[in-house]
C-alpha cells in the first residue's frame, strides 16, 4: 500500500512549477501507456496519483490555473470511474491517450518550465 502522506510531503517540498511539471509528466505517462495498451494497473495508479497532485497543488495556484486543475481532476475522476470499460475498448483508450496528451501539454505550459 502506498504511503500517500510521505508522497505528499515530498511532492509539496518541490516548487510550484516542478509540481505542475510532475503532474504533466504523469499525464504524459498515461498517454503513452494507454496508447500502447500496457500496464493497466500502472495507469490506474497514475490517475489516482494525479488526482492527489491536483488536490495538493491547486490551492497554491492562481485562479485560472486552479479552475483548469479542477476541470482536469474531474476528467481524471471520470476516467477512473469508467476505467474497466475504457480499457476494454481500443477506441476509448485512444481517446483517453489523446486527451491525456492535451492535458499534459496544457499543464506543462502553465508550469512555466518551458519559458
Secondary structure, DSSP 8 states (H G I E B T S, - for coil): ---HHHHHHHHHTS-HHHHHHHHHHHHHHHHHHHHHT--HHHHHHHHHHHHHHHHHHGGGS-HHHHHHHHHHHHHHHHHHHTHHHHHH-HHHHHHHHHHHHHHHHHHHHHHTTT-
